[in-house]
Amino acid sequence: MSSTSITVFRGFEASGYYTWSPFVTKLEARLRFAKVPYTVDSGSPMKAPRGKIPYVQLVAPDQPVQLIGDSELIIKQLVDEGVLEDCNAKMSRLDQVHDYSVRALLEDKLYFYQVYEKWIENYYAMRPVVLAALPYPVQLVVGLLIYRSNKQTLQGQGTLRFTSREIADFRQQIWQHISTLLTAARTNAKVSDDAVFWLFGKQEPSEADAVLYGFIVGALVCSAAPDSQAIVRSFPMIVEYATRIHEEFFPDYAIWER
């Protein structure tokens, strides 16, 4: 599988820039941490195997072309096929639990609070960017469908049962906890002052580092999430962690406004 060609469909035409999706950046970070080459393309949710971004196309010699959706399942398959190393395999069982807990906190909790901020509180800032490839009249229709879908999801999932202030407090608490973890990691990391350090203070990244980097970048570059952006910027250790990763692994990408 070493000769496998990987194309990441990001739902975003421009190259050299991060997208607003934490899951796209998570996948790109996971590939770059492992020094696995890939190319990018815009793609479309309509063509995606699971109807969402990101998805990948794998092309290997003498093998049928594969389209795989969902960032977690993409990473799992790449690990299973030997394209990516299982970066959590050498961790203790307890550390693996901690890693999984951080990923769940971000992907299954913070994610919905951010969907609320982007698609409910800042809908008119979100729609024209996410749907930029569509003609304006189509943006209006598709945007309304996405808005209604997200609102229904958030109601069933439970986020909409809280007030805006309560949701904002939940976001603040999560980033506070992340800052605490990173502060401890930086203290325990045996690296030079300007080197990358990882969430659990190890010499190598874990799956949670890719997820966390995706969510940090997603907050820093998304103008439709001003509250999240302000919160993340208020924690210097979070910004320092992300900046070091950016400079080491994404030097070809424009960095967020400092």
BELRA-V844659 format. One record per pair of residues at least 24 apart in sequence whose ideal C-beta (glycine too) atoms are under 10 Angstrom apart, sorted by the first residue. I is the first residue (numbers start at 1). J is the second residue. D is the distance in Angstrom with one decimal. If there is no record, write none. Layout:
i,j,d
I,J,D
I,J,D
This chain:
i,j,d
1,58,8.7
1,60,6.2
1,61,9.7
1,63,9.0
1,78,8.4
1,80,9.7
1,81,4.8
1,82,4.9
1,83,4.9
1,84,9.5
2,36,9.5
2,60,9.4
2,82,7.9
2,83,7.7
3,59,9.3
3,60,6.6
3,61,5.9
4,36,8.8
4,37,9.8
4,38,9.7
4,58,5.6
4,59,6.9
4,60,4.5
4,61,8.5
4,63,8.3
4,66,9.3
4,78,8.4
4,81,7.5
4,82,9.2
4,83,5.6
5,37,8.6
5,38,8.3
5,39,7.7
5,57,8.0
5,58,7.2
5,59,4.2
5,60,7.4
5,61,9.5
5,65,9.5
6,31,7.1
6,36,7.0
6,37,7.4
6,38,4.1
6,39,7.3
6,40,9.7
6,56,5.8
6,57,7.4
6,58,6.1
6,59,8.1
6,60,9.8
6,68,9.9
6,74,9.3
6,78,7.9
6,83,7.5
7,38,6.8
7,39,5.1
7,40,7.1
7,41,5.5
7,43,8.4
7,55,9.4
7,56,6.3
7,57,4.4
7,58,8.2
7,59,7.8
7,65,10.0
7,67,9.6
8,38,5.4
8,39,7.3
8,40,5.1
8,41,7.5
8,43,8.5
8,53,9.5
8,54,5.8
8,55,8.1
8,56,5.4
8,57,8.5
8,71,9.8
8,74,8.7
9,40,7.6
9,41,5.3
9,42,6.7
9,43,2.6
9,44,7.7
9,45,9.4
9,47,7.8
9,48,7.0
9,53,6.6
9,54,6.0
9,55,5.1
9,56,6.8
9,57,7.2
9,67,8.7
9,69,9.3
10,40,5.5
10,41,7.4
10,42,6.6
10,43,6.9
10,53,6.5
10,54,5.8
10,55,9.4
11,41,9.6
11,42,6.2
11,43,6.1
11,44,7.3
11,45,6.9
11,48,8.7
11,52,8.8
11,53,3.7
11,54,7.2
11,55,9.2
11,130,7.9
11,133,8.6
12,40,8.3
12,41,9.5
12,42,6.1
12,43,9.0
12,53,8.3
12,54,9.7
12,129,9.3
12,130,9.1
12,132,8.7
12,133,9.0
13,40,9.6
13,41,8.7
13,42,4.6
13,43,9.9
13,132,8.2
13,133,6.8
14,40,9.6
14,42,8.8
14,132,9.8
14,254,9.5
15,39,9.0
15,40,5.8
15,41,9.2
15,42,9.6
15,252,8.7
15,253,8.9
16,40,9.5
16,250,9.7
16,252,6.1
16,253,5.9
16,254,6.2
17,221,7.9
17,253,6.3
17,254,5.3
17,255,9.9
18,214,9.2
18,217,5.2
18,218,7.9
18,220,8.3
18,221,5.0
18,222,9.2
18,246,8.9
18,250,7.8
18,253,5.9
18,254,7.6
18,255,8.7
18,256,7.5
19,53,8.1
19,54,8.5
19,129,9.9
19,130,9.5
19,214,9.7
19,217,8.9
19,218,8.1
19,221,8.0
19,222,9.1
20,114,9.9
20,118,7.9
20,126,8.3
20,129,7.0
20,130,7.1
20,217,9.1
20,218,6.0
20,219,9.5
20,221,6.4
20,222,4.4
20,223,8.7
20,224,7.3
20,225,8.0
21,52,9.3
21,53,6.1
21,54,7.0
21,71,9.1
21,130,9.1
21,214,7.8
21,217,9.6
21,218,6.5
21,222,9.1
22,71,9.0
22,106,7.7
22,107,8.2
22,110,8.9
22,111,7.3
22,114,7.8
22,211,7.6
22,212,9.1
22,213,8.6
22,214,3.8
22,215,4.4
22,216,8.3
22,217,7.2
22,218,3.7
22,219,8.1
22,222,9.2
23,52,8.3
23,53,7.5
23,54,6.0
23,70,8.3
23,71,4.4
23,72,8.6
23,74,9.6
23,107,8.1
23,111,8.7
23,211,8.6
23,214,6.3
23,215,9.2
23,218,8.5
24,53,6.4
24,54,4.6
24,71,7.7
24,214,7.3
24,217,9.4
24,218,8.5
25,54,9.2
25,71,9.5
25,210,8.4
25,211,9.4
25,213,6.5
25,214,3.9
25,215,8.3
25,216,8.7
25,217,4.8
25,218,6.3
25,221,8.9
25,250,8.8
25,253,9.4
26,54,8.6
26,71,5.4
26,72,8.8
26,74,9.9
26,75,8.4
26,103,9.4
26,106,9.2
26,107,8.7
26,207,9.1
26,209,9.5
26,210,4.9
26,211,5.2
26,212,8.6
26,213,7.0
26,214,3.3
26,215,7.8
26,217,9.1
26,218,8.9
27,53,9.9
27,54,5.3
27,55,9.4
27,56,7.6
27,70,9.7
27,71,4.7
27,72,9.2
27,74,6.2
27,75,6.9
27,78,9.5
27,210,7.7
27,211,9.9
27,214,7.8
28,54,8.3
28,71,9.7
28,210,8.7
28,213,9.2
28,214,8.2
28,217,9.6
28,249,8.9
28,250,7.9
28,253,8.9
29,205,8.3
29,209,7.5
29,210,4.4
29,211,8.5
29,212,9.1
29,213,4.7
29,214,6.3
29,217,8.4
29,245,7.3
29,246,9.8
29,249,6.8
29,250,8.0
30,71,8.1
30,72,10.0
30,74,8.7
30,75,5.5
30,78,8.2
30,79,9.6
30,84,6.9
30,87,8.2
30,205,8.6
30,207,7.5
30,209,8.8
30,210,4.2
30,211,8.8
30,213,9.2
30,214,9.0
31,56,9.4
31,74,9.6
31,75,8.8
31,78,8.1
31,83,8.9
31,84,7.5
31,210,8.9
31,249,9.6
32,210,9.0
32,213,9.7
32,245,9.0
32,248,8.9
32,249,4.4
32,250,6.8
32,253,10.0
33,84,9.0
33,85,9.6
33,87,7.3
33,196,9.6
33,198,9.5
33,204,8.2
33,205,5.0
33,206,9.6
33,207,9.8
33,209,7.2
33,210,6.5
33,213,8.9
33,245,8.7
33,248,9.5
33,249,6.6
34,75,9.9
34,78,8.8
34,79,9.6
34,83,8.3
34,84,5.2
34,85,6.1
34,87,7.5
34,204,9.9
34,205,9.0
34,210,9.7
35,249,9.1
36,78,7.8
36,83,6.3
36,84,6.3
36,85,9.4
42,133,7.2
43,67,9.5
44,133,8.2
45,69,9.5
49,73,9.2
49,74,9.8
53,130,9.7
58,83,8.1
71,107,9.0
71,210,8.9
71,211,8.7
71,214,8.3
72,103,8.5
72,107,8.0
72,207,8.8
72,211,9.0
75,207,7.4
75,210,7.9
75,211,9.9
76,207,9.9
79,207,9.6
85,204,9.3
86,207,8.9
87,198,9.9
87,202,9.5
87,204,6.3
87,205,6.1
87,206,5.8
87,207,6.3
87,208,9.8
87,209,8.4
87,210,8.5
88,204,9.8
88,205,9.7
88,206,5.5
88,207,5.5
88,208,8.6
90,202,8.8
90,204,8.0
90,206,9.7
91,200,7.8
91,202,7.7
91,204,9.5
91,206,6.5
91,207,9.5
95,200,6.1
95,202,8.2
95,206,7.7
95,208,9.8
96,206,8.4
96,207,9.1
96,208,9.9
98,181,9.0
98,199,9.1
98,200,6.9
98,206,9.0
98,208,8.0
99,199,8.0
99,200,7.0
99,206,4.8
99,207,5.9
99,208,4.5
99,209,8.9
99,211,9.2
100,206,9.8
100,207,8.1
100,208,7.9
101,208,8.5
102,177,9.0
102,178,7.9
102,181,7.3
102,199,6.9
102,200,8.8
102,206,8.7
102,207,9.1
102,208,4.3
102,209,9.2
102,211,7.3
102,212,6.8
103,206,9.1
103,207,6.4
103,208,5.2
103,209,10.0
103,210,9.0
103,211,4.9
103,212,8.4
103,215,10.0
104,208,9.7
104,211,9.5
105,174,6.3
105,177,7.6
105,178,8.3
105,208,9.3
105,211,9.4
105,212,9.6
105,215,9.8
106,174,7.7
106,178,8.2
106,208,8.1
106,211,5.4
106,212,6.5
106,214,8.2
106,215,5.0
106,216,9.6
107,211,6.3
107,214,9.2
107,215,8.2
108,157,9.4
109,157,9.9
109,159,9.2
109,170,7.8
109,171,9.6
109,174,6.9
110,170,8.2
110,171,6.7
110,173,9.9
110,174,5.0
110,175,8.2
110,178,9.0
110,215,6.5
110,218,9.9
110,219,9.4
110,228,8.8
111,157,9.9
111,159,9.8
111,215,7.9
111,218,9.5
112,150,9.4
112,153,8.0
112,154,6.2
112,157,5.6
112,158,8.1
112,159,4.7
112,160,9.4
112,167,9.0
112,170,9.5
113,154,9.3
113,159,6.4
113,162,9.1
113,166,9.9
113,167,5.3
113,168,8.2
113,169,9.8
113,170,5.6
113,171,4.9
113,172,9.9
113,174,7.7
113,225,10.0
113,227,9.7
113,228,8.3
114,159,9.9
114,167,9.7
114,171,7.5
114,215,7.9
114,218,7.4
114,219,7.5
114,222,8.4
114,224,9.7
114,225,6.2
114,227,9.5
114,228,6.0
115,150,5.7
115,151,9.6
115,153,7.6
115,154,6.5
115,157,9.1
115,159,7.6
115,225,9.9
116,150,8.1
116,151,9.1
116,154,5.8
116,157,9.9
116,159,5.3
116,160,7.3
116,162,8.9
116,164,8.1
116,167,5.7
116,168,9.5
116,170,9.8
116,171,9.2
117,164,9.0
117,167,7.7
117,168,8.2
117,171,7.5
117,219,9.5
117,222,9.1
117,224,7.7
117,225,5.2
117,226,8.2
117,227,5.9
117,228,6.0
117,229,9.8
118,150,8.6
118,218,9.5
118,222,6.9
118,223,9.9
118,224,4.7
118,225,5.5
118,228,8.6
119,143,9.2
119,146,6.8
119,147,6.0
119,148,10.0
119,149,9.0
119,150,4.5
119,151,7.8
119,153,9.7
119,154,8.4
119,224,8.3
120,147,7.7
120,150,7.1
120,151,6.6
120,154,7.2
120,159,9.0
120,160,7.9
120,164,8.7
120,167,9.4
121,164,6.8
121,167,8.9
121,168,9.4
121,224,8.8
121,225,8.9
121,226,9.1
121,227,7.9
122,222,9.1
122,223,8.4
122,224,4.4
122,225,6.9
122,226,7.2
122,227,8.9
123,147,5.9
123,150,9.2
123,151,9.9
123,224,8.3
124,224,8.7
125,222,8.9
125,223,6.0
125,224,4.1
125,225,8.8
125,226,8.4
126,150,9.8
126,222,8.4
126,223,9.0
126,224,4.0
126,225,8.5
127,224,8.6
128,224,9.5
129,222,8.5
129,223,7.6
129,224,6.9
130,222,9.9
130,224,8.3
164,227,9.5
167,227,9.4
168,227,6.0
168,228,9.3
168,231,8.6
171,219,9.3
171,225,9.5
171,227,7.0
171,228,6.2
171,231,6.2
171,232,9.7
172,227,8.8
172,228,9.6
172,230,10.0
172,231,5.7
172,234,8.9
174,215,9.4
174,231,9.0
175,215,9.3
175,216,9.1
175,219,8.4
175,228,8.0
175,231,5.0
175,232,6.2
175,234,8.1
175,235,6.1
175,238,6.8
176,231,8.7
176,234,9.5
176,235,7.5
176,238,9.9
178,212,6.8
178,215,8.6
178,216,8.3
178,232,9.0
178,235,7.6
178,237,8.9
178,238,6.3
178,241,9.0
179,231,9.8
179,232,9.2
179,234,8.9
179,235,4.1
179,236,8.5
179,237,5.3
179,238,5.4
179,239,9.8
179,241,9.2
180,235,9.4
180,237,8.8
181,208,9.3
181,212,8.9
181,237,9.3
181,238,9.7
181,241,9.8
182,212,8.5
182,216,9.8
182,235,8.1
182,236,9.9
182,237,4.7
182,238,6.1
182,239,10.0
182,240,8.1
182,241,5.1
182,242,9.6
183,235,9.0
183,236,9.6
183,237,5.1
183,238,9.4
183,240,10.0
183,241,9.6
184,237,9.7
185,209,9.7
185,237,8.9
185,241,8.0
186,237,6.4
186,240,7.7
186,241,7.6
186,244,9.8
191,244,9.3
194,244,7.3
194,247,8.7
194,248,9.8
195,244,7.0
195,248,8.0
196,241,8.3
196,243,9.7
196,244,4.7
196,245,5.7
196,246,9.6
196,247,8.3
196,248,5.0
196,249,7.9
197,237,9.8
197,240,8.9
197,241,6.9
197,244,7.0
197,245,9.3
198,241,8.7
198,245,9.1
199,241,7.9
205,245,8.6
205,249,9.5
209,241,9.0
209,245,7.9
210,245,9.6
212,238,8.8
212,241,8.0
212,242,8.5
212,245,9.4
213,241,8.1
213,242,6.3
213,245,5.5
213,246,8.5
213,249,8.7
213,250,9.2
215,242,9.7
216,241,7.4
216,242,4.4
216,243,9.7
216,245,8.7
216,246,9.7
216,256,9.3
217,242,6.4
217,245,8.9
217,246,7.8
217,250,8.7
217,253,9.1
217,255,9.4
217,256,7.1
219,256,9.1
220,246,9.6
220,255,8.7
220,256,3.9
220,257,8.1
220,258,9.6
221,253,9.8
221,254,8.8
221,255,9.0
221,256,5.0
221,257,8.4
222,256,9.5
223,257,9.8
229,256,8.6
229,257,9.4
232,256,9.6
233,257,9.8
233,258,9.4
